[in-house]
Amino acid sequence: MRIFFSLVSSEILKLRRTLALWTIVLGPLAVVILQSSLWLNAKNGFGTDLDLWLTFTTNILSMWSLFMYPLVCALVLALIYHYEHATAGWQKLYTLPVAKWKILASKIVGALLLAFSSFIVLISISVIGAFIMDALHPNIEMPREIPIAAIAQRAFFVFVSMLLVFAIQNFVSWRWETLAVPIGVGIAGTFAALFASGWKYGYMFPWLMGIHALFQTPDKYEISLWGGFIGGVVILAATVLYSARRDIG
């Protein structure tokens, strides 16, 4: 187990050589700036019966799950795996005296930690952005008590339900050497989600599972939540097992 943790630590250190760390900061920042700008344009503010914190953060999580996170996920995973593809890193890694499955598993764990960190960054920047907006807008006063537990729960639901998208992007990034394929899949999935949103079974489309889990759509969100999680785990496990059997030339 100590060897596996060492591999994970090594993968995290490698991220310093990529744009992945910048991506998990700039992606959330862009979403918060957009949402804050929309609220700043509301000259009359909002009614007192509106829960400002939950409304503000839910709007941010909506844009994040539907548009930004799938693209961030695609770019981050593509960058992580491209490093090994471009430097013949797989051949070097598979000469290490460890089980082959641990090589890819450690990379997946490192990427998952990065993906989870993007949600922490998103919530943190959202809170900062809300207070800045409060200071700039004369008719919006954010409550001083932040419902952090409710916000964190909604963010966690989105993260869990989007695990299937992460697993798909992980497989594509690992399997194909070119950056164009995983990024293309991420863009195609995001645009397809726009058309599938009005479909009767849209909640079963991987790129839409996050939005249904966020709003807890009746009779649908549990399928999105558990379907995204279980589907993601299955694909990740299958990818690891496949990598252990596949020869790297």
ChimeraX attribute file (.defattr): number of C-alpha atoms within 10 A of each C-alpha:
attribute: neighborCount
match mode: 1-to-1
recipient: residues
	/A:1	7
	/A:2	7
	/A:3	11
	/A:4	15
	/A:5	14
	/A:6	12
	/A:7	21
	/A:8	23
	/A:9	15
	/A:10	14
	/A:11	19
	/A:12	20
	/A:13	11
	/A:14	13
	/A:15	18
	/A:16	11
	/A:17	12
	/A:18	14
	/A:19	13
	/A:20	22
	/A:21	16
	/A:22	11
	/A:23	18
	/A:24	24
	/A:25	18
	/A:26	16
	/A:27	18
	/A:28	27
	/A:29	17
	/A:30	14
	/A:31	23
	/A:32	27
	/A:33	16
	/A:34	14
	/A:35	18
	/A:36	19
	/A:37	13
	/A:38	10
	/A:39	18
	/A:40	18
	/A:41	10
	/A:42	12
	/A:43	11
	/A:44	12
	/A:45	14
	/A:46	14
	/A:47	10
	/A:48	9
	/A:49	6
	/A:50	9
	/A:51	13
	/A:52	18
	/A:53	21
	/A:54	16
	/A:55	12
	/A:56	18
	/A:57	22
	/A:58	18
	/A:59	14
	/A:60	21
	/A:61	28
	/A:62	20
	/A:63	18
	/A:64	25
	/A:65	25
	/A:66	21
	/A:67	21
	/A:68	18
	/A:69	30
	/A:70	23
	/A:71	24
	/A:72	23
	/A:73	28
	/A:74	26
	/A:75	24
	/A:76	28
	/A:77	28
	/A:78	25
	/A:79	21
	/A:80	25
	/A:81	23
	/A:82	20
	/A:83	17
	/A:84	16
	/A:85	19
	/A:86	11
	/A:87	10
	/A:88	13
	/A:89	13
	/A:90	17
	/A:91	14
	/A:92	10
	/A:93	14
	/A:94	18
	/A:95	10
	/A:96	10
	/A:97	7
	/A:98	13
	/A:99	12
	/A:100	18
	/A:101	17
	/A:102	21
	/A:103	21
	/A:104	23
	/A:105	20
	/A:106	22
	/A:107	21
	/A:108	23
	/A:109	17
	/A:110	23
	/A:111	24
	/A:112	18
	/A:113	13
	/A:114	21
	/A:115	21
	/A:116	17
	/A:117	15
	/A:118	23
	/A:119	22
	/A:120	18
	/A:121	16
	/A:122	25
	/A:123	21
	/A:124	13
	/A:125	18
	/A:126	24
	/A:127	17
	/A:128	12
	/A:129	18
	/A:130	23
	/A:131	17
	/A:132	13
	/A:133	19
	/A:134	18
	/A:135	13
	/A:136	12
	/A:137	17
	/A:138	12
	/A:139	15
	/A:140	22
	/A:141	17
	/A:142	17
	/A:143	12
	/A:144	8
	/A:145	7
	/A:146	13
	/A:147	12
	/A:148	13
	/A:149	9
	/A:150	12
	/A:151	17
	/A:152	15
	/A:153	12
	/A:154	20
	/A:155	25
	/A:156	18
	/A:157	23
	/A:158	28
	/A:159	25
	/A:160	22
	/A:161	32
	/A:162	30
	/A:163	28
	/A:164	29
	/A:165	26
	/A:166	29
	/A:167	26
	/A:168	20
	/A:169	25
	/A:170	26
	/A:171	18
	/A:172	22
	/A:173	27
	/A:174	20
	/A:175	15
	/A:176	15
	/A:177	17
	/A:178	16
	/A:179	18
	/A:180	13
	/A:181	17
	/A:182	28
	/A:183	24
	/A:184	14
	/A:185	18
	/A:186	26
	/A:187	17
	/A:188	12
	/A:189	20
	/A:190	22
	/A:191	14
	/A:192	14
	/A:193	21
	/A:194	15
	/A:195	10
	/A:196	18
	/A:197	16
	/A:198	10
	/A:199	12
	/A:200	8
	/A:201	10
	/A:202	19
	/A:203	26
	/A:204	19
	/A:205	20
	/A:206	23
	/A:207	31
	/A:208	26
	/A:209	34
	/A:210	34
	/A:211	26
	/A:212	25
	/A:213	29
	/A:214	23
	/A:215	15
	/A:216	16
	/A:217	14
	/A:218	9
	/A:219	8
	/A:220	17
	/A:221	22
	/A:222	17
	/A:223	17
	/A:224	32
	/A:225	28
	/A:226	18
	/A:227	22
	/A:228	29
	/A:229	21
	/A:230	16
	/A:231	20
	/A:232	22
	/A:233	16
	/A:234	12
	/A:235	19
	/A:236	22
	/A:237	15
	/A:238	14
	/A:239	22
	/A:240	19
	/A:241	16
	/A:242	12
	/A:243	19
	/A:244	17
	/A:245	10
	/A:246	9
	/A:247	9
	/A:248	10
	/A:249	6
